[in-house]
């Protein structure tokens, strides 16, 4: 733990906004450097203008590639365009609009000239497409956000008509075409000045906030929250949910306080994350220190919540438990929802990523529901959420969404606002906090200990890890228990996990290569305590190193 973690940022921690914005327009990528080319991770293309990895040429090229991709896919409906509060988001949105308008794409931007959470964009796409006649042109969207990344970063994500993150086929095609356009000096990119783009007949306005906020009663029991008088403290953490929380409280007459309405592209009010960086990670105790301290100092909230910059993640703080571990809250949410959502398909499955806690497996078994375990990435939950066959999908990194009361789709991207409000519904209906309910689950199913660590690895070793087959692992025991499964494909859908997961009766580990650093990540869990977890981690590292060396 770094010495200043959890303390308020100081002047030397703040990004130079003038330099950041100047670099967006002034720096051009060196395409010989892989770090300066367009590359889509699990949540779009991300980078910093100061590192020549998120600059105007990138956005112009990516947007033109999206125009061509959607034309090739026959997507001719409106494109919803949204941004979060990062400093690079507004110039990137303007660059994208210049290209979209020049290509004659019908674009809808926020009617309030404000910020738009990722789940609000997903909701808008799905609402349009679900309300359109069969065969009508389908909508899609772009959200300009690097999520919880530091203030100096930018991000650019494409959501096709299904409303969720684009799959690797789409992002691979878009990235390849964007890099081709960059290599050709942006020849082939159509563009008009921003003033013309804003006044173009193809550019319209859409009230993202009202569309989302007014529809919340279809997915949450807000009456129960209101009647129970649950006292809610909502911290937007300087992100795109800032105007949404106030409107949610006012329109639905909830006892809700926005504890910090400040929007500051430097995030000077933030407490530093574990590595002394400003990062709006609402699952991090260090980044959430201000809200945690507010609760421990006697703030009169029954539930306090935080969201990252695009509000696709949630942090839940309770008076008795402090900041909940995301895995713990996922287990509580699943147990509650599948017992209380009587309008859902009685056969609907529970979706989780393979690095989420195994207490979810035990909860699912107690509910008599099938568990579908998928690789890391929210895109894997999209088909189930759309059809209602998988009414809940959740990740260990504090991202989840679930279906409406009647079982129909709400969003197909992570929704931190939804999961934050669910904590208040759970409190209202059960009379207990989510952390108290988690204690009840551990009394019933055991109390797992979970952690993630990093291990050094070369580029070649990371590539080897990503291509392992289960037959490469010859070990038969892990930390004193017989290995019951060696997985390189997710059991829920057979998709490659890009790494390895090893399972025993009371423990497991998963190893995956980092996409940005010379390390691989080891996720591990034990139902036999902290010392056993350390043994699992040590043996996991030795096992993986032996296989990839």
NUDOPA-970205 format. One line per field, with one value per residue (C-alpha): residue number from 1; residue in one letter; x, y, z. Coordinates in steps of 0.001 Angstrom, whole numbers. Layout:
N
pos = (NUM:...) .
code = (A:...) .
px = (X:...) .
py = (Y:...) .
pz = (Z:...) .
***
This chain:
549
pos = (1:2:3:4:5:6:7:8:9:10:11:12:13:14:15:16:17:18:19:20:21:22:23:24:25:26:27:28:29:30:31:32:33:34:35:36:37:38:39:40:41:42:43:44:45:46:47:48:49:50:51:52:53:54:55:56:57:58:59:60:61:62:63:64:65:66:67:68:69:70:71:72:73:74:75:76:77:78:79:80:81:82:83:84:85:86:87:88:89:90:91:92:93:94:95:96:97:98:99:100:101:102:103:104:105:106:107:108:109:110:111:112:113:114:115:116:117:118:119:120:121:122:123:124:125:126:127:128:129:130:131:132:133:134:135:136:137:138:139:140:141:142:143:144:145:146:147:148:149:150:151:152:153:154:155:156:157:158:159:160:161:162:163:164:165:166:167:168:169:170:171:172:173:174:175:176:177:178:179:180:181:182:183:184:185:186:187:188:189:190:191:192:193:194:195:196:197:198:199:200:201:202:203:204:205:206:207:208:209:210:211:212:213:214:215:216:217:218:219:220:221:222:223:224:225:226:227:228:229:230:231:232:233:234:235:236:237:238:239:240:241:242:243:244:245:246:247:248:249:250:251:252:253:254:255:256:257:258:259:260:261:262:263:264:265:266:267:268:269:270:271:272:273:274:275:276:277:278:279:280:281:282:283:284:285:286:287:288:289:290:291:292:293:294:295:296:297:298:299:300:301:302:303:304:305:306:307:308:309:310:311:312:313:314:315:316:317:318:319:320:321:322:323:324:325:326:327:328:329:330:331:332:333:334:335:336:337:338:339:340:341:342:343:344:345:346:347:348:349:350:351:352:353:354:355:356:357:358:359:360:361:362:363:364:365:366:367:368:369:370:371:372:373:374:375:376:377:378:379:380:381:382:383:384:385:386:387:388:389:390:391:392:393:394:395:396:397:398:399:400:401:402:403:404:405:406:407:408:409:410:411:412:413:414:415:416:417:418:419:420:421:422:423:424:425:426:427:428:429:430:431:432:433:434:435:436:437:438:439:440:441:442:443:444:445:446:447:448:449:450:451:452:453:454:455:456:457:458:459:460:461:462:463:464:465:466:467:468:469:470:471:472:473:474:475:476:477:478:479:480:481:482:483:484:485:486:487:488:489:490:491:492:493:494:495:496:497:498:499:500:501:502:503:504:505:506:507:508:509:510:511:512:513:514:515:516:517:518:519:520:521:522:523:524:525:526:527:528:529:530:531:532:533:534:535:536:537:538:539:540:541:542:543:544:545:546:547:548:549) .
code = (X:X:X:X:X:X:X:X:X:X:X:X:X:X:X:X:X:X:X:X:X:X:X:X:X:X:X:X:X:X:X:X:X:X:X:X:X:X:X:X:X:X:X:X:X:X:X:X:X:X:X:X:X:X:X:X:X:X:X:X:X:X:X:X:X:X:X:X:X:X:X:X:X:X:X:X:X:X:X:X:X:X:X:X:X:X:X:X:X:X:X:X:X:X:X:X:X:X:X:X:X:X:X:X:X:X:X:X:X:X:X:X:X:X:X:X:X:X:X:X:X:X:X:X:X:X:X:X:X:X:X:X:X:X:X:X:X:X:X:X:X:X:X:X:X:X:X:X:X:X:X:X:X:X:X:X:X:X:X:X:X:X:X:X:X:X:X:X:X:X:X:X:X:X:X:X:X:X:X:X:X:X:X:X:X:X:X:X:X:X:X:X:X:X:X:X:X:X:X:X:X:X:X:X:X:X:X:X:X:X:X:X:X:X:X:X:X:X:X:X:X:X:X:X:X:X:X:X:X:X:X:X:X:X:X:X:X:X:X:X:X:X:X:X:X:X:X:X:X:X:X:X:X:X:X:X:X:X:X:X:X:X:X:X:X:X:X:X:X:X:X:X:X:X:X:X:X:X:X:X:X:X:X:X:X:X:X:X:X:X:X:X:X:X:X:X:X:X:X:X:X:X:X:X:X:X:X:X:X:X:X:X:X:X:X:X:X:X:X:X:X:X:X:X:X:X:X:X:X:X:X:X:X:X:X:X:X:X:X:X:X:X:X:X:X:X:X:X:X:X:X:X:X:X:X:X:X:X:X:X:X:X:X:X:X:X:X:X:X:X:X:X:X:X:X:X:X:X:X:X:X:X:X:X:X:X:X:X:X:X:X:X:X:X:X:X:X:X:X:X:X:X:X:X:X:X:X:X:X:X:X:X:X:X:X:X:X:X:X:X:X:X:X:X:X:X:X:X:X:X:X:X:X:X:X:X:X:X:X:X:X:X:X:X:X:X:X:X:X:X:X:X:X:X:X:X:X:X:X:X:X:X:X:X:X:X:X:X:X:X:X:X:X:X:X:X:X:X:X:X:X:X:X:X:X:X:X:X:X:X:X:X:X:X:X:X:X:X:X:X:X:X:X:X:X:X:X:X:X:X:X:X:X:X:X:X:X:X:X:X:X:X:X:X:X:X:X:X:X:X:X:X:X:X:X:X:X:X:X:X:X:X:X:X:X:X:X:X:X) .
px = (0:1580:2063:-391:-3085:-6476:-5370:-6629:-4703:-2098:-1113:1685:-843:-3008:-2845:-1941:-5176:-3674:-900:-3373:-5754:-2953:-1429:-4765:-4531:-748:660:418:915:4079:2571:5822:5087:2397:1331:359:-1778:-5533:-6239:-9582:-9529:-12576:-13950:-12858:-9733:-8022:-4930:-3614:-2930:299:1501:282:-2150:-5418:-5202:-7337:-5989:-7005:-10576:-11001:-9782:-11812:-15002:-14568:-13981:-17205:-19079:-17832:-18470:-22071:-22676:-21308:-23612:-26662:-27045:-28865:-30726:-29578:-26238:-26398:-23256:-22362:-19444:-18298:-16484:-12864:-11109:-10422:-14029:-15458:-12797:-13038:-16830:-16451:-13955:-16307:-19266:-17257:-16712:-20215:-21883:-19582:-20623:-24337:-24919:-27972:-26506:-28283:-26354:-27425:-30219:-28894:-25323:-24377:-22695:-24135:-23470:-22673:-25839:-27970:-26542:-27241:-30789:-31383:-30205:-32345:-35421:-35241:-34727:-37339:-39952:-39308:-41375:-39871:-37419:-37035:-33528:-31605:-29745:-26260:-23963:-20585:-19661:-16513:-15108:-12105:-14334:-12463:-9072:-7003:-7866:-5205:-6793:-9406:-11561:-13767:-16250:-18682:-21986:-23794:-27596:-27669:-26720:-23732:-19987:-19017:-17600:-14073:-15135:-16459:-13681:-11017:-12393:-12756:-9234:-7664:-9461:-8610:-4916:-5076:-6537:-3814:-1135:-2624:-2413:-6188:-6972:-10445:-11644:-14534:-14798:-16501:-15939:-17646:-19949:-21280:-21568:-23616:-26006:-26240:-29684:-28489:-27517:-30302:-30853:-31961:-32866:-30781:-31475:-35275:-35374:-33347:-34547:-38258:-38021:-36396:-39702:-39779:-36610:-36556:-39083:-38742:-42020:-40453:-37434:-39634:-42083:-39286:-37640:-34232:-31665:-29348:-26031:-24928:-21424:-21026:-17248:-17066:-18522:-21321:-23988:-23752:-27040:-28781:-28691:-30335:-33076:-33600:-34182:-36455:-38541:-39093:-39376:-36564:-34645:-31489:-28530:-25894:-22917:-20493:-21893:-18474:-17255:-13543:-11574:-8494:-10406:-8531:-11041:-10280:-8375:-5466:-5770:-3477:-632:-970:-2727:-6056:-8396:-12179:-12473:-15548:-14524:-11228:-11163:-8445:-10336:-13551:-11928:-13902:-17271:-16141:-14907:-18139:-20092:-17779:-17963:-21697:-23326:-27030:-27290:-28658:-26827:-24063:-22931:-20242:-19915:-16948:-16709:-19146:-21275:-20935:-19495:-20858:-19473:-21702:-20961:-23057:-23062:-22129:-19768:-18056:-17208:-18435:-16164:-17718:-17886:-19797:-22349:-22794:-23683:-26231:-27751:-28151:-29694:-32127:-33141:-33783:-35999:-37956:-38293:-41365:-41785:-38487:-38254:-38271:-35554:-33331:-29704:-27175:-24221:-20813:-17245:-14878:-12815:-15824:-16272:-17349:-19830:-21978:-21854:-23166:-25869:-26959:-27199:-29344:-31663:-31945:-30652:-28095:-24848:-23236:-19560:-18033:-14673:-13842:-15780:-19369:-20051:-20579:-23742:-25416:-27346:-28829:-29876:-31502:-33485:-34227:-32543:-29786:-31589:-28450:-24831:-22076:-18313:-15921:-14819:-18090:-19964:-23398:-26858:-30168:-33528:-36730:-39456:-41204:-38024:-37382:-34052:-32969:-29371:-26798:-23898:-22843:-25095:-23586:-26594:-28933:-26825:-26371:-30129:-30678:-28786:-31480:-34267:-32656:-32424:-36039:-37525:-35428:-34829:-31159:-28114:-26446:-23420:-25623:-27190:-23737:-22892:-25962:-24729:-21304:-22961:-24731:-22101:-18739:-16630:-14267:-11082:-10342:-7429:-5668:-1901:452:3419:6183:6113:7755:5745:6561:5455:2206:1551:2202:-219:-2897:-2575:-2443:-4471:-5584:-3267:-281:-1019:193:-272:-2888:-2997:-3240:-2577:-3287:-6471:-7122:-7552:-11085:-10901:-8266:-9942:-8707:-12253:-15178:-17576:-20596:-20046:-16854:-15116:-11377:-10486:-7068:-5416:-5914:-8267:-7585:-10276:-10362:-13173:-12476:-10284:-9399:-7061:-7163:-4176:-4530:-1920:-2107:-2824:-802:1996:4703:2796:111:-2717:-3480:-7009:-7435:-9956:-10116:-12898:-10244:-8885:-6177:-3208:-4614:-5165:-1473:-570:-2890:-1292:2270:1555:-412:2561:4942:2559:2031:5714:6603:4177:5006:8789) .
py = (0:3284:5822:8418:6011:7141:10743:13710:14469:17224:19707:17493:14702:16773:16546:19706:20282:22797:20388:17501:19319:20836:17400:16035:18318:18723:15203:12583:8862:7041:3978:2098:2088:-515:1620:4482:2439:1913:-1094:-2091:-3782:-5095:-1534:240:2155:3924:6076:9534:12436:13048:9581:9989:7115:9105:12033:13632:11380:8300:9519:10661:7291:5211:7148:6769:3050:2831:4640:2055:-848:108:652:-2828:-4257:-2431:-282:2825:4105:6940:6789:7938:9882:10380:11522:11435:14066:13302:16341:14524:13404:16672:17249:13592:13826:16901:15107:12154:14396:16125:12774:11400:14516:14607:11033:11841:9724:10639:11463:12160:14066:15001:17583:19097:19469:17361:14096:10663:7468:4365:2559:5516:5159:1409:2051:4611:2250:-617:1550:2843:-587:-2340:337:320:-1781:-5007:-4294:-614:899:-44:2384:2035:4292:5640:6586:8615:7416:5639:4582:4735:5540:8544:12123:12208:9333:9191:6337:5591:2715:1443:-190:-1893:-2335:-4918:-2063:-3707:-3671:-4601:-8095:-8861:-9390:-5829:-4184:-6085:-4881:-1299:-1202:-2654:-189:2737:1859:1550:5051:6363:4748:6462:9886:9942:9919:8428:10229:12598:15594:18977:21775:21308:24334:22799:19384:20778:22586:19743:18411:14941:16072:15963:16046:13355:13602:10718:11614:11597:8433:6605:8143:8010:4310:3213:2007:-725:-2297:-1356:-1270:2448:2436:186:2486:5551:4014:2645:6058:4622:7400:7333:9108:9072:10125:10563:10859:13667:11478:11398:10379:13770:15195:11819:11261:14553:13917:10368:11674:14499:12692:9590:11395:9486:10526:10961:13299:13903:14067:15578:17295:18647:18067:18753:17311:17216:15361:17410:16310:12604:10475:8616:4964:2205:3272:6998:7691:9444:6754:6830:3198:2878:-653:582:1423:4011:5782:5616:6827:10090:8342:5589:8188:10129:7010:6074:9646:9306:10350:9543:7292:3761:3166:5186:4562:5610:5418:5691:8356:6724:5124:1582:456:596:865:47:1426:326:1636:-1770:-3072:-136:-592:-3979:-6241:-6390:-10198:-10047:-7626:-9689:-12714:-10711:-9123:-12494:-14134:-11255:-10783:-14428:-14690:-11476:-11003:-13138:-11767:-13211:-16396:-19154:-20891:-17829:-18560:-16633:-15181:-14569:-14199:-17040:-14844:-14005:-15596:-19215:-18263:-17286:-20923:-22008:-19331:-20411:-24039:-23075:-21168:-24133:-21971:-22860:-20905:-19795:-18979:-16904:-15243:-11757:-9106:-7926:-8652:-12315:-11426:-9551:-12477:-13625:-10145:-9521:-12758:-12930:-16340:-14775:-12151:-11157:-10801:-9634:-9165:-9249:-5707:-4169:-4233:-5794:-5372:-7194:-7283:-5350:-6589:-8307:-10038:-7806:-6144:-2999:-2498:-4761:-2786:-2493:-214:1204:3410:427:-1715:1197:1733:-1996:-1795:587:-1693:-4646:-2616:-1472:-4900:-7064:-4579:-5529:-3988:-5860:-6468:-8036:-10258:-11295:-12393:-14622:-16140:-16906:-18550:-20810:-21397:-20599:-17457:-17258:-15192:-13646:-11660:-10698:-10403:-9727:-11837:-10742:-12154:-11369:-10708:-14231:-15752:-13798:-15049:-18617:-18205:-16936:-20035:-22776:-25943:-27912:-30782:-28488:-28654:-31931:-31058:-33095:-31166:-27530:-26437:-29887:-30557:-32623:-30577:-31125:-28929:-27368:-24832:-22857:-22427:-21002:-23766:-21569:-21003:-22750:-19474:-19238:-17520:-16370:-18019:-20801:-21608:-24453:-25599:-27728:-28438:-25399:-23149:-21993:-19712:-18117:-16653:-14180:-12045:-8266:-6359:-3320:-4453:-7156:-9163:-11775:-11555:-14301:-14300:-16743:-17721:-20120:-21221:-22412:-19068:-16498:-18825:-21356:-18568:-17621:-21253:-21296:-18119:-19385:-22743:-21061:-18869:-21833:-23887:-21164:-20195:-23837:-24144:-20894:-20777) .
pz = (0:-1059:1706:357:-756:499:1045:-953:-4136:-4046:-6744:-8072:-8677:-11011:-14793:-16721:-18617:-21061:-22005:-22224:-24576:-26667:-27130:-28371:-31394:-31724:-31359:-34068:-33350:-34331:-35935:-35490:-31755:-30940:-27985:-30318:-32703:-32367:-30169:-28681:-25280:-23438:-23239:-26396:-27361:-24465:-24100:-23298:-25636:-23708:-24753:-28359:-27831:-27753:-30169:-32837:-35632:-33632:-33148:-36751:-38012:-35549:-36293:-40055:-39506:-37467:-40263:-42739:-40377:-39689:-43425:-44106:-41445:-42813:-39694:-40904:-37827:-35569:-33812:-30178:-29232:-25561:-23414:-19805:-17722:-18656:-20178:-23458:-23877:-25228:-27929:-28919:-29157:-31368:-33614:-33924:-34762:-37501:-39195:-38591:-39980:-43014:-43774:-43472:-40371:-38299:-34883:-31595:-28918:-25413:-25402:-22178:-23456:-20449:-19620:-20330:-18363:-20388:-19164:-20292:-23801:-23800:-22551:-25309:-28053:-26797:-26243:-29814:-31322:-29184:-29937:-33688:-36085:-37341:-40131:-39211:-39198:-36073:-33805:-32346:-30333:-29333:-25778:-25232:-21907:-20401:-17488:-14161:-15734:-14533:-15584:-18294:-20220:-22942:-24177:-27180:-27204:-29847:-28920:-31832:-32034:-29248:-26922:-25278:-25889:-29443:-29831:-30974:-34581:-34722:-32727:-34645:-37985:-36727:-35265:-38410:-40649:-38346:-38400:-42171:-42379:-40073:-42214:-45271:-43648:-42963:-46669:-46859:-43717:-44390:-42089:-41765:-39182:-35835:-36325:-39532:-37904:-35011:-37370:-39897:-40663:-39636:-36118:-33544:-29796:-27370:-23679:-22364:-18738:-18906:-21004:-18383:-15103:-15956:-16849:-13566:-12012:-14658:-13260:-9551:-6706:-6045:-4115:-1505:-1194:-866:1607:3794:3830:2993:3367:353:-89:-3739:-4778:-8559:-7966:-10503:-13214:-15768:-13226:-11504:-12858:-12850:-9088:-8241:-10797:-9530:-6025:-7141:-9766:-7656:-4304:-2630:485:-1576:-1093:-3756:-1441:-3948:-7076:-8142:-11701:-12053:-15004:-12763:-9998:-7390:-4717:-5167:-2702:-4288:-5262:-3963:-6294:-5501:-8789:-9234:-10413:-10103:-9075:-6881:-5845:-4345:-612:-1291:-4081:-2048:1177:1319:1206:3562:6063:5746:6694:9562:10879:11407:8125:8417:5365:5322:2037:390:-3159:-5606:-9386:-11710:-14429:-16867:-14120:-15390:-12040:-8518:-5002:-2035:1445:4426:8017:9428:6753:5079:1391:243:-1771:-5278:-5133:-1875:-3261:-6437:-4315:-2293:-5413:-7127:-4073:-3622:-7255:-8070:-4994:-5597:-9375:-9966:-13496:-14698:-16724:-14059:-16082:-16456:-15657:-13561:-15433:-13859:-15064:-14273:-11927:-9754:-6338:-6042:-3326:-6315:-7444:-4071:-4070:-7559:-6458:-3477:-5799:-8149:-10994:-13625:-13423:-16683:-16242:-19052:-19810:-18568:-20514:-20212:-23887:-22979:-21026:-23893:-25500:-22193:-21094:-24492:-24482:-20765:-20607:-18523:-16443:-14494:-15522:-13202:-13072:-10137:-11026:-9777:-13069:-13552:-15004:-14811:-16523:-15902:-13588:-16499:-17642:-20656:-21277:-19381:-20484:-22078:-20693:-17061:-14999:-11829:-11096:-11247:-8920:-6529:-6308:-5895:-2595:-1350:-2584:-822:2392:2095:1365:3705:6510:6435:4786:1913:4161:6826:4178:2959:6501:6325:3073:4564:7573:5101:2418:3980:4074:1084:999:-2401:-3810:-7033:-7378:-10290:-11381:-13751:-17270:-20582:-23724:-24898:-21609:-21681:-25211:-24067:-21165:-23491:-25684:-23057:-23328:-20281:-21265:-20670:-16933:-15424:-11738:-9879:-6587:-5524:-1935:-556:-2512:-5605:-8767:-10086:-13214:-15476:-17718:-20711:-22032:-20078:-19021:-19691:-23407:-24476:-25308:-24789:-21533:-22728:-19752:-17231:-14351:-11905:-9452:-6298:-3849:-1688:-3819:-7294:-9179:-12604:-14441:-17305:-19105:-18696:-21887:-20829:-18491:-18387:-15813:-15597:-13095:-10618:-9222:-6355:-3722:-806:1498:3987:5125:4428:4994:2570:44:301:-378:-3394:-4742:-4269:-5895:-8677:-9561:-9497:-11632:-14238:-14369:-14927:-17823:-19657:-19109) .
***
